[in-house]
């Protein structure tokens, strides 16, 4: 594959995105099916109408369904059509919008043949709320045109939460104070989409680190309650003091969706600290 197509596919993926784990998450199965169906419809329409299809893709109509829309980029990096916010980029070379990390991350995923549907992941700005979120995309290349449909993923997976907890535990075991400082500085290692780490001192029963809400640092954790009034702080403390680890379901505010949602937290004791990461289930 030449450099231009590689750059384009990198661009394509960065503009819409994918999470391999999302396919196993039932919460996204329906959205995934809708996205794939819309892409197949767009591919069929393009094969029958050629570039004349771009006008239909770029207006409100049959190729825009809720937050799903079709967009097309060519292998030189030029946006050719879009039914979403990127319509303002039509006719422009958008390859300059990619940072070096993006180019490197997706260069590895550019070996797929054309004529087949593929999928990929990235984090991108959701223009509806201005936040960087994960997005899942399905795309297909036809000659030098790449057609795609993607959707945002406001919730992380259980496996991602467990992985982040493991990384935080390892870092705290190695250097607790430096790790707490990084968490409190909202370091992206400990704040990933709607996943974040928080740490509580088991002696003082107060937050020493929080990867999303720094105003909680130093506040009383033992009396922490969920929005529905459920006492969750002491229950977490009891769990790690008894078994060294645990899990808890409760209601909490999702920083991505900004709604109170059911959360499942994984807890682990590290020395004199409770370390936790939770994912939002619905």
C-alpha positions in Angstrom: 0.0 0.0 0.0 1.4 3.4 -0.9 2.0 6.2 1.6 -1.1 8.1 0.6 -3.6 5.3 1.2 -1.9 4.5 4.5 -2.2 8.1 5.6 -5.8 8.2 4.5 -6.8 5.1 6.4 -5.0 6.5 9.4 -7.1 9.6 9.0 -10.2 7.6 8.5 -9.7 5.7 11.7 -8.8 8.7 13.7 -12.0 10.5 12.5 -14.2 7.7 13.7 -12.6 5.0 15.8 -13.0 1.5 17.3 -12.8 -0.5 20.5 -12.3 -4.2 20.0 -13.8 -4.9 23.4 -17.0 -3.0 22.5 -18.1 -5.8 20.2 -18.5 -8.1 23.2 -20.5 -5.5 25.2 -24.2 -6.1 24.8 -24.9 -2.4 25.4 -23.5 -1.6 22.0 -24.6 -4.5 19.9 -27.7 -2.7 18.6 -25.8 0.5 17.7 -23.1 -1.6 16.0 -25.7 -3.4 13.9 -27.3 -0.1 12.9 -23.9 1.4 11.9 -23.0 -1.7 9.8 -26.4 -1.6 8.1 -26.0 2.1 7.3 -22.5 1.5 5.9 -23.7 -1.4 3.7 -26.5 0.8 2.4 -24.1 3.6 1.6 -21.7 1.2 -0.2 -24.5 -0.2 -2.3 -25.7 3.3 -3.2 -22.1 4.4 -4.0 -21.5 1.4 -6.2 -24.7 2.3 -8.2 -24.2 6.1 -8.3 -20.4 6.7 -8.0 -19.3 10.1 -6.8 -22.8 11.5 -7.4 -23.7 9.8 -4.1 -21.7 12.4 -2.2 -24.5 14.9 -2.3 -26.9 12.4 -0.7 -24.3 11.5 2.0 -23.8 15.1 2.9 -27.4 16.2 3.5 -30.0 15.2 6.2 -31.9 12.3 4.8 -31.7 8.5 4.4 -27.9 8.4 5.2 -28.2 10.1 8.6 -29.9 8.1 11.4 -29.8 9.7 14.8 -26.2 10.2 15.6 -25.0 7.9 12.9 -23.9 9.3 9.5 -21.8 8.4 6.5 -18.6 10.2 5.6 -16.2 9.6 2.8 -12.5 10.5 2.5 -10.2 9.8 -0.4 -6.7 8.3 -0.3 -5.1 11.7 -0.5 -6.7 12.8 2.7 -9.5 15.0 1.3 -12.9 14.9 2.9 -15.4 14.2 0.1 -18.7 13.9 1.9 -20.1 13.9 5.4 -23.6 13.8 7.0 -22.2 15.0 10.3 -20.2 18.0 11.8 -17.3 17.2 9.6 -19.3 18.4 6.6 -17.5 21.7 7.1 -14.3 19.9 6.1 -15.6 18.7 2.7 -13.1 19.6 0.0 -10.3 20.0 2.4 -7.2 17.9 3.1 -7.8 16.9 6.7 -4.6 14.8 7.2 -3.0 17.7 9.0 -5.5 17.2 11.9 -3.7 14.0 12.9 -1.1 14.1 15.6 2.0 11.8 15.5 0.6 9.4 18.0 -2.5 8.9 15.9 -0.5 8.2 12.8 1.7 5.6 14.6 -1.2 4.0 16.4 -3.2 3.3 13.2 -0.4 2.7 10.8 -0.4 -0.9 12.1 -4.1 -1.4 11.2 -3.8 -0.5 7.5 -3.2 -3.8 5.8 -6.9 -4.7 5.1 -7.9 -5.3 1.5 -10.5 -3.1 -0.2 -14.0 -4.4 -0.8 -14.5 -5.7 2.7 -15.9 -4.2 5.8 -13.4 -3.4 8.6 -13.5 -1.8 12.0 -11.2 0.2 14.2 -10.9 2.3 17.3 -9.8 5.7 18.3 -10.6 8.5 20.8 -11.9 11.7 19.1 -13.7 14.9 20.1 -17.5 14.4 20.2 -18.7 17.8 18.9 -22.0 17.4 20.6 -20.5 17.6 24.1 -16.9 18.8 23.3 -15.4 15.8 25.1 -12.8 13.4 23.8 -14.5 10.0 23.7 -14.0 6.5 22.3 -15.6 5.9 19.0 -16.3 2.7 17.0 -16.2 2.7 13.3 -17.0 0.4 10.4 -15.4 1.3 7.1 -14.9 0.0 3.5 -12.5 1.2 0.8 -13.7 1.3 -2.8 -10.7 2.1 -5.0 -9.5 5.4 -3.6 -12.6 6.2 -1.7 -13.2 5.1 1.9 -16.7 5.1 3.2 -17.3 5.0 7.0 -19.9 5.1 9.8 -19.0 5.4 13.4 -20.6 5.9 16.9 -19.3 7.1 20.2 -18.8 4.8 23.2 -19.5 6.6 26.4 -18.8 3.6 28.7 -15.7 1.5 29.2 -15.7 -2.2 29.6 -15.2 -4.4 32.7 -11.9 -5.7 31.3 -10.6 -2.1 30.8 -11.5 -1.3 34.4 -9.7 -4.3 35.7 -6.6 -3.5 33.6 -6.5 0.1 34.8 -6.8 -1.1 38.5 -3.9 -3.5 37.9 -1.7 -0.8 36.5 -2.6 1.6 39.4 -1.9 -1.1 42.0 1.5 -1.9 40.5 2.4 1.8 40.4 1.3 2.4 44.0 3.3 -0.6 45.2 6.4 0.9 43.5 6.0 4.6 44.4 2.8 5.6 46.2 3.3 9.3 46.5 4.4 9.9 43.0 1.4 7.8 41.8 -1.0 9.8 43.9 0.4 13.0 42.5 -0.1 11.7 39.0 -3.7 10.6 39.7 -4.5 14.0 41.2 -2.9 15.8 38.3 -5.4 13.9 36.1 -2.7 12.1 34.3 -4.1 10.3 31.3 -2.6 7.0 32.6 -5.2 7.1 35.3 -8.1 8.9 33.6 -9.3 7.1 30.5 -12.7 8.1 29.1 -15.2 7.3 32.0 -12.6 5.2 33.9 -10.5 6.7 36.7 -8.6 5.6 39.8 -9.3 6.8 43.3 -7.4 6.0 46.5 -8.4 6.1 50.2 -6.1 6.0 53.2 -7.4 3.2 55.4 -6.3 4.9 58.6 -7.8 8.4 58.1 -10.6 7.0 55.9 -10.1 10.0 53.6 -9.4 10.3 49.9 -5.7 10.8 49.1 -6.1 10.7 45.3 -8.9 11.0 42.8 -8.5 10.7 39.0 -11.6 12.8 38.1 -12.8 15.0 41.0 -9.9 16.6 42.8 -12.3 18.4 45.2 -12.8 15.0 47.0 -9.1 14.8 48.0 -8.9 15.0 51.8 -12.6 14.5 52.3 -14.3 11.8 54.4 -14.7 8.6 52.5 -16.3 6.5 55.2 -19.5 8.5 55.1 -19.7 8.7 51.3 -23.2 8.1 49.9 -24.5 7.4 46.4 -27.0 9.9 44.8 -29.8 7.6 45.9 -28.6 7.7 49.5 -26.9 4.3 49.7 -23.9 4.2 52.0 -21.0 3.1 49.8 -17.9 4.4 51.5 -18.0 2.2 54.6 -19.0 -0.9 52.5 -15.9 -0.5 50.4 -13.7 -0.1 53.4 -15.3 -3.2 55.1 -14.7 -5.2 51.9 -11.0 -4.5 51.6 -10.3 -4.7 55.3 -11.9 -8.2 55.4 -10.8 -9.8 52.2 -8.1 -7.5 50.7 -10.2 -7.0 47.6 -13.8 -6.8 46.6 -16.5 -5.5 44.2 -19.5 -3.2 44.7 -22.5 -2.0 42.6 -23.8 1.5 43.2 -25.2 4.6 41.6 -22.7 7.3 40.6 -22.4 10.2 38.2 -20.7 9.3 34.9 -18.3 12.1 33.9 -18.8 11.4 30.2 -22.5 11.2 30.0 -23.1 13.5 33.0 -25.9 11.3 34.2 -26.2 9.1 37.3 -25.6 5.5 36.2 -25.1 2.1 37.7 -21.4 1.6 38.5 -19.5 -1.6 39.3 -16.2 -0.9 41.2 -13.3 -3.2 41.6 -11.5 -2.7 44.9 -8.0 -3.8 46.1 -6.0 -3.1 49.2 -2.4 -2.0 48.7 -0.6 -1.6 52.0 -2.6 0.9 53.9 -4.7 2.1 51.0 -7.9 1.2 49.2 -7.5 1.5 45.5 -10.5 1.3 43.2 -11.6 1.6 39.5 -15.2 1.2 38.4 -17.0 1.0 35.1 -20.5 2.2 34.3 -22.8 -0.6 33.3 -25.9 1.3 32.2 
